[in-house]
């Protein structure tokens, strides 16, 4: 069985029921000029317990399609958001 891809990102929205939006930031290098740029991708991830909040750093892993855009599931919380 193939290993599933696991990535870490920051939760930017938790307004949906059992779903969160996770922003994953990566750096790419320009082919011609060599300047590095930050690119952000947003993924919808399944959150069964509804325990993840905005600002949490989480690990998400690939899974079967759960809806049209939701193909990831939250596996663990790496760092909780700071309370204000």
C-alpha positions as semicolon CSV with decimal commas, in nm:
position;residue;x (nm);y (nm);z (nm)
1;X;0,000;0,000;0,000
2;X;0,133;0,343;-0,094
3;X;0,211;0,596;0,176
4;X;-0,017;0,897;0,195
5;X;0,119;1,248;0,164
6;X;0,121;1,440;0,493
7;X;0,157;1,817;0,499
8;X;0,136;2,080;0,772
9;X;-0,050;2,405;0,752
10;X;-0,236;2,677;0,938
11;X;-0,614;2,668;0,988
12;X;-0,765;2,984;0,838
13;X;-1,137;2,900;0,864
14;X;-1,349;2,670;1,082
15;X;-1,698;2,800;0,998
16;X;-1,815;2,478;0,836
17;X;-1,945;2,175;1,025
18;X;-1,677;1,900;1,044
19;X;-1,455;2,086;0,795
20;X;-1,168;2,334;0,811
21;X;-0,969;2,530;0,554
22;X;-0,594;2,476;0,588
23;X;-0,344;2,713;0,423
24;X;-0,014;2,552;0,326
25;X;0,272;2,788;0,246
26;X;0,569;2,690;0,032
27;X;0,864;2,870;-0,124
28;X;0,944;2,846;-0,493
29;X;1,244;2,980;-0,678
30;X;1,207;3,180;-0,999
31;X;1,370;2,993;-1,287
32;X;1,514;3,301;-1,459
33;X;1,597;3,546;-1,180
34;X;1,641;3,313;-0,883
35;X;1,423;3,514;-0,644
36;X;1,227;3,306;-0,392
37;X;0,855;3,364;-0,357
38;X;0,597;3,241;-0,108
39;X;0,298;3,060;-0,254
40;X;-0,008;2,957;-0,054
41;X;-0,245;2,671;-0,130
42;X;-0,575;2,622;0,053
43;X;-0,710;2,274;0,122
44;X;-1,045;2,170;0,267
45;X;-0,989;1,907;0,535
46;X;-1,228;1,686;0,730
47;X;-1,237;1,749;1,106
48;X;-1,468;1,490;1,264
49;X;-1,452;1,615;1,624
50;X;-1,480;1,989;1,543
51;X;-1,196;2,052;1,790
52;X;-0,963;2,248;1,560
53;X;-0,986;2,629;1,570
54;X;-0,853;2,917;1,359
55;X;-0,480;2,971;1,412
56;X;-0,397;2,608;1,496
57;X;-0,108;2,443;1,313
58;X;-0,226;2,099;1,198
59;X;-0,107;1,799;0,999
60;X;-0,336;1,680;0,720
61;X;-0,316;1,359;0,518
62;X;-0,467;1,251;0,185
63;X;-0,783;1,043;0,192
64;X;-1,070;0,936;-0,029
65;X;-1,288;1,215;-0,173
66;X;-1,546;1,319;0,088
67;X;-1,703;1,594;-0,122
68;X;-1,629;1,793;-0,437
69;X;-1,331;1,976;-0,284
70;X;-1,258;1,784;0,037
71;X;-0,985;1,522;-0,008
72;X;-0,781;1,568;0,312
73;X;-0,836;1,480;0,678
74;X;-0,687;1,639;0,991
75;X;-0,467;1,383;1,169
76;X;-0,323;1,581;1,459
77;X;-0,282;1,928;1,605
78;X;0,082;2,029;1,609
79;X;0,041;2,363;1,786
80;X;-0,267;2,527;1,936
81;X;-0,347;2,892;1,866
82;X;-0,259;3,147;2,130
83;X;-0,553;3,265;2,342
84;X;-0,624;3,638;2,332
